[in-house]
Amino acid sequence: FKGNKRVVTVPLFTETAITIVKLLVIKGTNFKLANNREYGLVALENMGFISNVLIMFSYFMADLSFNIPGAANTVTNFMGSTFILSIIGAFISDTFISRFQTCLIFGVVEIVAFMMMTIQAHDRGLHPEPCGGKSSCMKGGIGVMFYTSLALLALGSGGVRGALAAFGADQFDTKKPKELKAQASYFNWLVLSTTLGAAIGVVGFVWVSTNHGWWWGFFLATLGSFLGFTLFFLGKPFYRIHVPKDSPLLSIVQVIVAAVNHRKLKLPENPEELHESSTNNGLREQKLTRTSQFTYVLLPYLKRELEIELFYYLGSNMSYIVLWLDKAAIVPNDSKPSELSQWEICTVTQVEEVKILIRMLPIILSTVIMNTCLAQLQTFSQAQGATMNKKLGKLNFPAGSVPVIPLVFMTVLLPVYEFFFVPFARKFTKHPQGITQLQRVGVGLVLSAISMGVAGIVEVKRRNQSRINPFEPISLFWLSFQYGIFGIADMFSLVGLLEFFYKEAPVGMRSLATSFTWISMSLGYFLSSVLVDIVNSVTKRVSPSQKGWINGIMLDNNNLNLFYWLLAVLSLINFAIYLLSASLYKYKKEDDGLLKTEMASTTTSLAMISASEDELPKSTTQEDVAKDDTTAEPKVDVKDEKEHEAHSTNIKADS
């Protein structure tokens, strides 16, 4: 002991070891201690959750008599439900109770669900009888218990995810330079904690489950979750706990209602006449300036004449919704804002918050396909591994533990990214995080397409060898190529999305916004189930064998490689759509009062951040376009030409 602090000296070989020690030792400032306990919860909770998701596919087929498509769709539907339910935790923590209380309540639900699954997996009397290769044999009380436990696990785990990421980011006081700098690395360490816990679970828990009974995996997950939430609860004295005062969803509805009521009113020529509160309200620690994005669209790389033509057919239509929302802040004639209710008039800040959410929608939808690819690695790749040579020297490596490969990649590369890539990239881009969040997501999307292409090649090799000599299958570690590439993709995209949604979201909507990451994953898993059914339905009609690409329980009789390549093509198309969405996205003008300039595109060079207002293009510093009649024809002059050229240059650089 040194003073009132506990000092422990251990050999620290990697930054990973430092993180683990910090999880166990009470030291440092409050925000560090608070986040260390959160990292501990994340590691312990994912240790059980992710490992059990990976064994579910095999467990459903071996003990619960599902066939391959049935087991795959059940797993993907469960994962989709888990992530879509994160919006419930986000809504509750933004509206009714603190994020700390939300995590604890849904944590209890998750522990109860793991207990129910442990009991059913252990008791053979609670397993259904085989039913001849049907997609599911669940019925009666056994089915009720099975689906109830899955539903509770989805609700509990999803609710925790909806509040936990934003809760951890809340521990940083961004008005202090030291904590602002630490927040920039927070999401990297959050994902690192996830991968550390998941890696231990995927190796340890999956091995125990495979060799000693599936119920052991659920039992160990119960213990891990209980320990994690206990550690999290004991850290309460060190947390910054924000109590919500306003409902973000209610604010959105108020803007829409007020805009509908004011639809016949005309926007004032001077935007300053729109209503804005003189005091902070609830969690709104910042006021947002009215923006004009979508008022006009000038696409780069096109001839000027075509741009002007596009203005008439695209710009005016795209601006209609945004200009319509602005009407919610109009002060009616002969009225005083103080005399009107929140349903009759809204502030400019409220309207801008809704615009931010609208701007985020294309980004959310552009990442769905990538998560559909992720679903395949947790289902069909498991089926591939079950037919391959699992020997690693003298050890028999469980097929369910193959996903440890991307987890190891992420565990090693996250510190490398943080300590080497970011400083190196910062020298060229002058961006605090090396590259922007949207650029980081773009890298992940490209790598996910490559991963699916490689997966199809590996499946061809596996199937050919199995047909030639089923007693000498290829090594399980051929799957490491597709897993490894996707692990790197996930490292880029997951952290980028979490950081993007948190920083771009209004202060009172940050739980809701970070849950958009999980909603994207949810849509990806649901799309996987739908895509499997659609592909099977179509290929049954056109294939000579009258069988779908993926059917029955014999993988060698399927065309899984074609399904992987289909996903690779869809991923490339999706990336092209993402490029357009990211290029048109405009970052919000102010981030907790720290960033004073608005970036005109996803590029964020030091010049755009540090330059004075006079040096920046007018389009990035002056948003008052309402001075011109929205129905008037555009005026093209030399000044507008220069503004357009500056904007196009930024978009080209980011692309």
C-alpha positions, 0 to 999 in steps of 0.5 A: 500500500502506498498512501491510500492507493493499492499498488501492484507490480506485475510484468506487463507484456502487452497493453492487453495485460495492462487492461486486465490488471486495471480491471482488478486493481483500484487505482487512477482517477474516477473516470478511469476506475468507472470505465475499468469496471465497465470493461470488466462487465463487458468482458465477463458478459460477452464471455458467456453470451458470444460463446453460447451463441456459437454453440447454439447452432450445434446444440440445436442440431445435436440435442434439439433435433433442428435441421441445418436451415432451421438451426441457422434461422433460429440462431439468426432470428435470436441474434436479430431480436437481441440487437433490435431489443437494444432500442428498448434499453436505449429508450428507457435509459434516455427517458425514464431511469438512468443508464446505470439502473437500466443495465442492472435491470436488464442484467437480472433478466439476462441471468434468469434466461441463462439459468432457464437454458441451463436447466433445459440443456441439462434435463434430457426430459426437456428435449424434444423427440426427433421428428424426421428432419423437420426444421423444428421439433419444438412443441408443447411445454418444452417449446414454451420453455425453450422460446421463453428462455430465448426471448428473455435472453434476447431482451436482457442482453439487448437492453444492456447493450442499448444503454451500456456503451453510452453509459461508459462514454458519459464517464468522460467530462469532455470539457477537460482536455485529458478526459476528452482525449481519453474518450477518443480511445474509449470505443476502441477499449470497449471493443477490446474488452468484448473481444478479450472476454469473447476469446476466452469464452470461445476457447474455454466455454466452447471446449467444456460444452463440446466435451462435457455437455452443452449445459456447462456452457450456459451454466458458466455464462450464468456465473460470468454474467452474475460476477460481471454485473456484481462488479459493475454494481459495486462501482456505483460510487465512482460513476457519473450518473445522468438522470434523464429529464426529456423523452427523445422519442417524445421530442421527435413526435412533438416536432412532427406534430408541430410541423403538421400543424404549421404546414400552411405557414410560410417560413420567415425570410430571416431564420433568426425569427424561428423559435429557440429557447433561451435556457437549456432544457433537460439533457440538452447541454448545447444548442444546434444551429439551423442547417441547410443540408438537403436544401440543394444537392450538387453532385461532384464529378458532373458537368455544371449544366447537369448539376443545375438540372439535378437541382430542379429535380432532386434538390427541391424535392429532397429539401421539402421534408427538411423545410417542412420540419423547420415549420415546427419552429415558426412562431404563429402570428400574434403569439408568444412562445412562452404561451404555447405548449411543446406540442404547438411550437418546438425549438430549432434545436429540437428540429435539428435533432430530428434532422440528425437522425434523418441524416443517419438513416442511410448510414444505418441501412448501408451497414446491414449487408455486412452484418448479414455476412457476419451471421454466416460465420456464426451458422454455416461456417460452424456446419463447415467446421463440423465436417473438417479435420479438427486436429491441432497437433494432439489436441482436438479443436472444437469447430465452435472455437474457430471464431477465436481466430477473428477475436485474436486478430482484433485483440492484437490489432486494436492496440496496434491500431490505437498506438501505431496506426492512429499517430501515423495517419494523424500526421497526414490527415490531421484528424484526432483519430487518424481517419474519420468514423465513416472512413473507418466503416468503409474499410470494414465494408470492403473487407467483409465483401472480400471475406465472403469471396474467400469463404466461397473458395474455401467451401469449394475446396472443402466440398471437393475433398469431402467428395473425393475422400470423406475420411481425409477432410481438409483442416479446420483452420482453412476457415481462418482466412474468412474469419481473420479477414472479417475480424479485421473488418469488424474491428474497423466498422464496429468501433467506427459506428459506435463512435459515429453514432455517439458523437453525432447524436444529440446529447439527450439521444445518445443511448438511442443513437448508439443502439443504431449500431445494434439495430443495423446488426439486428436487420443484418441477422433478420435479412440473413434468415429471409435471404436463406429462404428466398435463395432456397425458394428461387433456386428450387425452381431453376436448378435441375435437381429441384433442390435449393442451394441450402437444404437438408442436413448434408452440407456436401449436397448443398451449394453454400459457395454460391450463397457466399459469392452472392453475399460478396456481390451484394456487399460490393453493391452495398459499398457503392451505395455507402460511398454515396451516403457517406459523401453526402453526410454533413457532420453536425455543427457543434459537438458539446460546444467543442467543435465550432466549425461544421465539416462540409463532408466526411473529411476532417482535416486540421484546416477545416477544424482550426481555420477561422470562419472567414477562411472557410467556404461560406457553405460550411459556416453559414447555414441561413439559406432560408433568406431565399424563397425555397421555390425560386430558381437557383442563381449560379454565379462565380461565388457559388462556383467557388463554394461548389468547387471547395465542397467537391474537393472535400468529397473527392478527398474523403472518397 
